[in-house]
Amino acid sequence: MKNETLEQPLETLSFEQAIQQLERIVTQLENGEQTLQETLSLYQRGQALVQYCFQLLEQAELTVRNLSDEKLENSQ
C-alpha cells in the first residue's frame, strides 16, 4: 500500500473504499514482509478504518430508523 493511501483522509473515503483499503491492509499484514515501523503504520491505519466503518454503519442505521419512523407516522 502506498503511503499516499495511508495518508488519505478517512472522510474522503466511501464505506466501500474503506473496506477495500482495510482488506488490503490485512493482506499486507498477513504477508509479514514489512518492517516493524511499516507494520505499526498499517495497523494504526487499519484501526482507524475499522472505527470509521463502524461510524458510517451507525449513521446508516440511524437514517434507516428515521425513515422507518417517518413512514409509520405518515401511514397513521
MOPAC internal coordinates of N, CA, C and O (Angstrom, degrees):
PM7 1SCF
backbone

  N    0.0000 0     0.00 0     0.00 0    0    0    0
  C    1.4407 1     0.00 0     0.00 0    1    0    0
  C    1.5110 1   108.72 1     0.00 0    2    1    0
  O    1.2310 1   121.04 1   -47.05 1    3    2    1
  N    1.2710 1   115.62 1   132.95 1    3    2    1
  C    1.4576 1   119.90 1  -177.60 1    5    3    2
  C    1.5162 1   110.35 1   -75.92 1    6    5    3
  O    1.2310 1   120.99 1   -28.23 1    7    6    5
  N    1.3322 1   115.72 1   151.77 1    7    6    5
  C    1.4542 1   120.52 1  -179.31 1    9    7    6
  C    1.5141 1   112.72 1   -59.77 1   10    9    7
  O    1.2310 1   120.22 1   144.29 1   11   10    9
  N    1.3431 1   117.19 1   -35.71 1   11   10    9
  C    1.4617 1   117.78 1  -178.76 1   13   11   10
  C    1.5183 1   110.81 1   -65.28 1   14   13   11
  O    1.2310 1   119.72 1   152.02 1   15   14   13
  N    1.3224 1   118.15 1   -27.98 1   15   14   13
  C    1.4539 1   120.94 1   175.90 1   17   15   14
  C    1.5209 1   109.95 1   -69.32 1   18   17   15
  O    1.2310 1   120.51 1   138.60 1   19   18   17
  N    1.3170 1   116.63 1   -41.40 1   19   18   17
  C    1.4536 1   120.74 1   178.93 1   21   19   18
  C    1.5180 1   111.61 1   -65.87 1   22   21   19
  O    1.2310 1   120.44 1   152.35 1   23   22   21
  N    1.3083 1   116.77 1   -27.65 1   23   22   21
  C    1.4532 1   121.15 1  -177.37 1   25   23   22
  C    1.5272 1   112.71 1   -93.59 1   26   25   23
  O    1.2310 1   119.83 1   173.43 1   27   26   25
  N    1.3151 1   117.93 1    -6.57 1   27   26   25
  C    1.4631 1   121.06 1   179.96 1   29   27   26
  C    1.5274 1   108.68 1   -63.49 1   30   29   27
  O    1.2310 1   119.87 1   -51.85 1   31   30   29
  N    1.3266 1   117.85 1   128.15 1   31   30   29
  C    1.4662 1   119.78 1  -178.92 1   33   31   30
  C    1.5259 1   111.69 1   -58.91 1   34   33   31
  O    1.2310 1   120.92 1   -43.72 1   35   34   33
  N    1.3066 1   115.85 1   136.28 1   35   34   33
  C    1.4585 1   120.32 1  -178.84 1   37   35   34
  C    1.5253 1   111.79 1   -58.20 1   38   37   35
  O    1.2310 1   120.72 1   142.23 1   39   38   37
  N    1.3171 1   116.22 1   -37.77 1   39   38   37
  C    1.4635 1   120.55 1  -175.65 1   41   39   38
  C    1.5222 1   112.85 1   -61.13 1   42   41   39
  O    1.2310 1   120.35 1   161.96 1   43   42   41
  N    1.3242 1   116.94 1   -18.04 1   43   42   41
  C    1.4628 1   120.19 1  -179.50 1   45   43   42
  C    1.5275 1   112.03 1   -87.80 1   46   45   43
  O    1.2310 1   120.28 1   173.50 1   47   46   45
  N    1.3300 1   117.07 1    -6.50 1   47   46   45
  C    1.4607 1   121.26 1  -176.82 1   49   47   46
  C    1.5231 1   111.24 1   -94.15 1   50   49   47
  O    1.2310 1   120.97 1   -39.27 1   51   50   49
  N    1.3171 1   115.76 1   140.73 1   51   50   49
  C    1.4598 1   119.61 1   169.38 1   53   51   50
  C    1.5285 1   107.08 1   -78.30 1   54   53   51
  O    1.2310 1   120.63 1   -11.28 1   55   54   53
  N    1.3178 1   116.40 1   168.72 1   55   54   53
  C    1.4642 1   120.31 1   177.32 1   57   55   54
  C    1.5300 1   110.15 1   -57.35 1   58   57   55
  O    1.2310 1   120.96 1   134.69 1   59   58   57
  N    1.3120 1   115.77 1   -45.31 1   59   58   57
  C    1.4705 1   120.45 1  -178.01 1   61   59   58
  C    1.5279 1   111.63 1   -63.23 1   62   61   59
  O    1.2310 1   120.37 1   138.67 1   63   62   61
  N    1.3263 1   116.90 1   -41.33 1   63   62   61
  C    1.4628 1   120.29 1   178.29 1   65   63   62
  C    1.5248 1   110.93 1   -64.81 1   66   65   63
  O    1.2310 1   120.56 1   140.45 1   67   66   65
  N    1.3208 1   116.54 1   -39.55 1   67   66   65
  C    1.4574 1   120.62 1   179.57 1   69   67   66
  C    1.5287 1   110.62 1   -64.81 1   70   69   67
  O    1.2310 1   120.16 1   137.86 1   71   70   69
  N    1.3229 1   117.30 1   -42.14 1   71   70   69
  C    1.4657 1   121.21 1   178.20 1   73   71   70
  C    1.5214 1   110.47 1   -63.63 1   74   73   71
  O    1.2310 1   120.19 1   136.44 1   75   74   73
  N    1.3312 1   117.24 1   -43.56 1   75   74   73
  C    1.4657 1   120.62 1   178.47 1   77   75   74
  C    1.5218 1   110.99 1   -60.85 1   78   77   75
  O    1.2310 1   120.91 1   137.03 1   79   78   77
  N    1.3169 1   115.87 1   -42.97 1   79   78   77
  C    1.4590 1   119.92 1   179.45 1   81   79   78
  C    1.5316 1   110.15 1   -64.48 1   82   81   79
  O    1.2310 1   120.66 1   139.52 1   83   82   81
  N    1.3157 1   116.35 1   -40.48 1   83   82   81
  C    1.4604 1   120.97 1   178.21 1   85   83   82
  C    1.5323 1   110.91 1   -63.38 1   86   85   83
  O    1.2310 1   120.23 1   139.12 1   87   86   85
  N    1.3181 1   117.17 1   -40.88 1   87   86   85
  C    1.4679 1   121.07 1   177.76 1   89   87   86
  C    1.5261 1   111.05 1   -62.21 1   90   89   87
  O    1.2310 1   120.43 1   138.95 1   91   90   89
  N    1.3393 1   116.78 1   -41.05 1   91   90   89
  C    1.4634 1   120.15 1   178.37 1   93   91   90
  C    1.5305 1   111.21 1   -64.88 1   94   93   91
  O    1.2310 1   121.02 1   141.28 1   95   94   93
  N    1.3296 1   115.66 1   -38.72 1   95   94   93
  C    1.4632 1   119.62 1   179.07 1   97   95   94
  C    1.5226 1   110.23 1   -64.33 1   98   97   95
  O    1.2310 1   120.26 1   135.70 1   99   98   97
  N    1.3221 1   117.11 1   -44.30 1   99   98   97
  C    1.4663 1   120.72 1   179.11 1  101   99   98
  C    1.5269 1   110.31 1   -59.70 1  102  101   99
  O    1.2310 1   120.47 1   135.89 1  103  102  101
  N    1.3116 1   116.71 1   -44.11 1  103  102  101
  C    1.4652 1   120.73 1   178.89 1  105  103  102
  C    1.5200 1   110.74 1   -60.19 1  106  105  103
  O    1.2310 1   120.70 1   135.21 1  107  106  105
  N    1.3236 1   116.27 1   -44.79 1  107  106  105
  C    1.4607 1   120.06 1   179.96 1  109  107  106
  C    1.5201 1   111.44 1   -64.05 1  110  109  107
  O    1.2310 1   120.64 1   137.87 1  111  110  109
  N    1.3193 1   116.39 1   -42.13 1  111  110  109
  C    1.4599 1   119.50 1   179.72 1  113  111  110
  C    1.5276 1   110.84 1   -65.64 1  114  113  111
  O    1.2310 1   120.37 1   143.67 1  115  114  113
  N    1.3142 1   116.91 1   -36.33 1  115  114  113
  C    1.4620 1   120.50 1   178.41 1  117  115  114
  C    1.5262 1   111.55 1   -66.92 1  118  117  115
  O    1.2310 1   120.52 1   147.25 1  119  118  117
  N    1.3377 1   116.61 1   -32.75 1  119  118  117
  C    1.4696 1   120.29 1   178.93 1  121  119  118
  C    1.5181 1   111.69 1   -67.32 1  122  121  119
  O    1.2310 1   120.26 1   146.99 1  123  122  121
  N    1.3198 1   117.11 1   -33.01 1  123  122  121
  C    1.4548 1   121.61 1   176.88 1  125  123  122
  C    1.5079 1   114.74 1    67.19 1  126  125  123
  O    1.2310 1   119.66 1  -151.95 1  127  126  125
  N    1.3087 1   118.26 1    28.05 1  127  126  125
  C    1.4667 1   121.35 1  -176.75 1  129  127  126
  C    1.5231 1   113.00 1   -98.42 1  130  129  127
  O    1.2310 1   120.12 1  -172.73 1  131  130  129
  N    1.3454 1   117.37 1     7.27 1  131  130  129
  C    1.4495 1   120.69 1  -177.36 1  133  131  130
  C    1.5282 1   110.73 1   -95.99 1  134  133  131
  O    1.2310 1   122.22 1   -17.97 1  135  134  133
  N    1.3115 1   113.35 1   162.03 1  135  134  133
  C    1.4593 1   118.78 1   172.27 1  137  135  134
  C    1.5321 1   107.81 1   -72.45 1  138  137  135
  O    1.2310 1   120.63 1   -10.19 1  139  138  137
  N    1.2950 1   116.41 1   169.81 1  139  138  137
  C    1.4519 1   120.38 1   178.60 1  141  139  138
  C    1.5233 1   110.52 1   -59.88 1  142  141  139
  O    1.2310 1   120.44 1   136.00 1  143  142  141
  N    1.3236 1   116.76 1   -44.00 1  143  142  141
  C    1.4719 1   120.21 1  -179.90 1  145  143  142
  C    1.5251 1   111.40 1   -63.24 1  146  145  143
  O    1.2310 1   120.18 1   137.77 1  147  146  145
  N    1.3280 1   117.26 1   -42.23 1  147  146  145
  C    1.4681 1   120.68 1   178.01 1  149  147  146
  C    1.5304 1   110.50 1   -63.90 1  150  149  147
  O    1.2310 1   120.76 1   139.91 1  151  150  149
  N    1.3136 1   116.15 1   -40.09 1  151  150  149
  C    1.4616 1   120.90 1   178.78 1  153  151  150
  C    1.5199 1   110.65 1   -62.28 1  154  153  151
  O    1.2310 1   120.50 1   135.27 1  155  154  153
  N    1.3294 1   116.64 1   -44.73 1  155  154  153
  C    1.4579 1   120.45 1   178.60 1  157  155  154
  C    1.5291 1   111.60 1   -62.88 1  158  157  155
  O    1.2310 1   120.45 1   138.96 1  159  158  157
  N    1.3214 1   116.75 1   -41.04 1  159  158  157
  C    1.4701 1   120.87 1   178.17 1  161  159  158
  C    1.5222 1   110.97 1   -63.10 1  162  161  159
  O    1.2310 1   120.59 1   136.05 1  163  162  161
  N    1.3228 1   116.47 1   -43.95 1  163  162  161
  C    1.4596 1   120.70 1   178.33 1  165  163  162
  C    1.5234 1   110.83 1   -62.92 1  166  165  163
  O    1.2310 1   120.65 1   136.43 1  167  166  165
  N    1.3205 1   116.37 1   -43.57 1  167  166  165
  C    1.4574 1   120.78 1  -179.58 1  169  167  166
  C    1.5333 1   110.79 1   -62.50 1  170  169  167
  O    1.2310 1   120.64 1   135.71 1  171  170  169
  N    1.3235 1   116.38 1   -44.29 1  171  170  169
  C    1.4622 1   120.19 1   179.01 1  173  171  170
  C    1.5214 1   111.33 1   -61.94 1  174  173  171
  O    1.2310 1   120.86 1   136.64 1  175  174  173
  N    1.3206 1   115.97 1   -43.36 1  175  174  173
  C    1.4672 1   119.92 1   178.62 1  177  175  174
  C    1.5272 1   109.90 1   -63.95 1  178  177  175
  O    1.2310 1   120.54 1   138.92 1  179  178  177
  N    1.3087 1   116.57 1   -41.08 1  179  178  177
  C    1.4585 1   120.87 1   178.36 1  181  179  178
  C    1.5192 1   111.97 1   -60.20 1  182  181  179
  O    1.2310 1   120.64 1   136.12 1  183  182  181
  N    1.3160 1   116.39 1   -43.88 1  183  182  181
  C    1.4645 1   120.41 1   177.99 1  185  183  182
  C    1.5283 1   110.99 1   -62.32 1  186  185  183
  O    1.2310 1   120.62 1   137.57 1  187  186  185
  N    1.3128 1   116.42 1   -42.43 1  187  186  185
  C    1.4645 1   120.56 1   178.62 1  189  187  186
  C    1.5272 1   110.58 1   -63.92 1  190  189  187
  O    1.2310 1   120.31 1   140.22 1  191  190  189
  N    1.3170 1   117.02 1   -39.78 1  191  190  189
  C    1.4650 1   121.15 1   178.76 1  193  191  190
  C    1.5259 1   111.28 1   -64.63 1  194  193  191
  O    1.2310 1   120.33 1   138.66 1  195  194  193
  N    1.3234 1   116.98 1   -41.34 1  195  194  193
  C    1.4622 1   120.93 1   178.65 1  197  195  194
  C    1.5264 1   109.76 1   -60.85 1  198  197  195
  O    1.2310 1   120.27 1   132.83 1  199  198  197
  N    1.3236 1   117.09 1   -47.17 1  199  198  197
  C    1.4677 1   120.73 1   179.35 1  201  199  198
  C    1.5286 1   110.87 1   -61.87 1  202  201  199
  O    1.2310 1   120.74 1   138.09 1  203  202  201
  N    1.3271 1   116.19 1   -41.91 1  203  202  201
  C    1.4586 1   121.23 1   179.44 1  205  203  202
  C    1.5304 1   110.77 1   -62.83 1  206  205  203
  O    1.2310 1   120.08 1   136.26 1  207  206  205
  N    1.3305 1   117.45 1   -43.74 1  207  206  205
  C    1.4664 1   121.22 1   179.84 1  209  207  206
  C    1.5301 1   110.83 1   -63.77 1  210  209  207
  O    1.2310 1   120.20 1   137.47 1  211  210  209
  N    1.3368 1   117.22 1   -42.53 1  211  210  209
  C    1.4609 1   120.10 1   176.85 1  213  211  210
  C    1.5236 1   111.17 1   -60.75 1  214  213  211
  O    1.2310 1   120.71 1   139.81 1  215  214  213
  N    1.3205 1   116.24 1   -40.19 1  215  214  213
  C    1.4667 1   120.70 1   178.67 1  217  215  214
  C    1.5290 1   110.16 1   -62.26 1  218  217  215
  O    1.2310 1   120.49 1   135.09 1  219  218  217
  N    1.3301 1   116.67 1   -44.91 1  219  218  217
  C    1.4660 1   120.10 1   179.27 1  221  219  218
  C    1.5244 1   111.40 1   -63.58 1  222  221  219
  O    1.2310 1   120.45 1   140.97 1  223  222  221
  N    1.3270 1   116.74 1   -39.03 1  223  222  221
  C    1.4641 1   120.32 1   178.49 1  225  223  222
  C    1.5266 1   111.35 1   -66.45 1  226  225  223
  O    1.2310 1   120.34 1   140.34 1  227  226  225
  N    1.3157 1   116.96 1   -39.66 1  227  226  225
  C    1.4675 1   120.09 1   177.24 1  229  227  226
  C    1.5239 1   110.76 1   -63.39 1  230  229  227
  O    1.2310 1   120.54 1   139.41 1  231  230  229
  N    1.3281 1   116.57 1   -40.59 1  231  230  229
  C    1.4651 1   120.13 1   178.16 1  233  231  230
  C    1.5272 1   110.60 1   -64.07 1  234  233  231
  O    1.2310 1   120.55 1   138.65 1  235  234  233
  N    1.3236 1   116.55 1   -41.35 1  235  234  233
  C    1.4636 1   120.65 1   179.14 1  237  235  234
  C    1.5284 1   110.52 1   -64.60 1  238  237  235
  O    1.2310 1   120.41 1   138.47 1  239  238  237
  N    1.3221 1   116.81 1   -41.53 1  239  238  237
  C    1.4671 1   120.67 1   178.63 1  241  239  238
  C    1.5274 1   110.96 1   -62.68 1  242  241  239
  O    1.2310 1   120.27 1   137.72 1  243  242  241
  N    1.3064 1   117.10 1   -42.28 1  243  242  241
  C    1.4565 1   121.41 1   178.25 1  245  243  242
  C    1.5317 1   110.82 1   -62.56 1  246  245  243
  O    1.2310 1   120.48 1   138.57 1  247  246  245
  N    1.3178 1   116.68 1   -41.43 1  247  246  245
  C    1.4638 1   121.12 1   178.13 1  249  247  246
  C    1.5182 1   110.51 1   -62.12 1  250  249  247
  O    1.2310 1   120.08 1   135.45 1  251  250  249
  N    1.3218 1   117.46 1   -44.55 1  251  250  249
  C    1.4642 1   121.28 1   179.75 1  253  251  250
  C    1.5272 1   110.23 1   -63.51 1  254  253  251
  O    1.2310 1   120.45 1   137.42 1  255  254  253
  N    1.3350 1   116.74 1   -42.58 1  255  254  253
  C    1.4689 1   119.70 1   178.14 1  257  255  254
  C    1.5307 1   111.15 1   -61.11 1  258  257  255
  O    1.2310 1   121.03 1   135.17 1  259  258  257
  N    1.3242 1   115.64 1   -44.83 1  259  258  257
  C    1.4687 1   119.38 1   179.98 1  261  259  258
  C    1.5242 1   111.15 1   -62.42 1  262  261  259
  O    1.2310 1   120.66 1   137.53 1  263  262  261
  N    1.3212 1   116.34 1   -42.47 1  263  262  261
  C    1.4592 1   119.64 1   179.06 1  265  263  262
  C    1.5267 1   111.16 1   -65.34 1  266  265  263
  O    1.2310 1   120.26 1   141.02 1  267  266  265
  N    1.3210 1   117.12 1   -38.98 1  267  266  265
  C    1.4499 1   120.95 1   178.78 1  269  267  266
  C    1.5232 1   110.77 1   -66.03 1  270  269  267
  O    1.2310 1   120.78 1   138.38 1  271  270  269
  N    1.3320 1   116.10 1   -41.62 1  271  270  269
  C    1.4655 1   120.12 1   178.36 1  273  271  270
  C    1.5266 1   110.73 1   -63.38 1  274  273  271
  O    1.2310 1   120.33 1   138.39 1  275  274  273
  N    1.3275 1   116.98 1   -41.61 1  275  274  273
  C    1.4601 1   120.96 1   178.65 1  277  275  274
  C    1.5313 1   110.43 1   -62.55 1  278  277  275
  O    1.2310 1   120.67 1   137.97 1  279  278  277
  N    1.3151 1   116.32 1   -42.03 1  279  278  277
  C    1.4632 1   120.54 1  -179.28 1  281  279  278
  C    1.5217 1   110.19 1   -63.85 1  282  281  279
  O    1.2310 1   120.55 1   138.63 1  283  282  281
  N    1.3375 1   116.56 1   -41.37 1  283  282  281
  C    1.4605 1   119.94 1   178.74 1  285  283  282
  C    1.5352 1   111.01 1   -64.93 1  286  285  283
  O    1.2310 1   120.65 1   138.13 1  287  286  285
  N    1.3235 1   116.37 1   -41.87 1  287  286  285
  C    1.4699 1   120.45 1   179.78 1  289  287  286
  C    1.5213 1   110.91 1   -64.49 1  290  289  287
  O    1.2310 1   120.34 1   140.05 1  291  290  289
  N    1.3186 1   116.96 1   -39.95 1  291  290  289
  C    1.4683 1   121.01 1  -178.62 1  293  291  290
  C    1.5218 1   112.60 1   -71.81 1  294  293  291
  O    1.2310 1   120.06 1   155.02 1  295  294  293
  N    1.3179 1   117.49 1   -24.98 1  295  294  293
  C    1.4597 1   120.41 1  -177.47 1  297  295  294
  C    1.5240 1   112.16 1   -86.21 1  298  297  295
  O    1.2310 1   120.24 1   172.14 1  299  298  297
  N    1.3352 1   117.14 1    -7.86 1  299  298  297
  C    1.4659 1   118.82 1  -178.32 1  301  299  298
  C    1.4849 1   112.04 1   -89.48 1  302  301  299
  O    1.2310 1   120.10 1   180.00 1  303  302  301

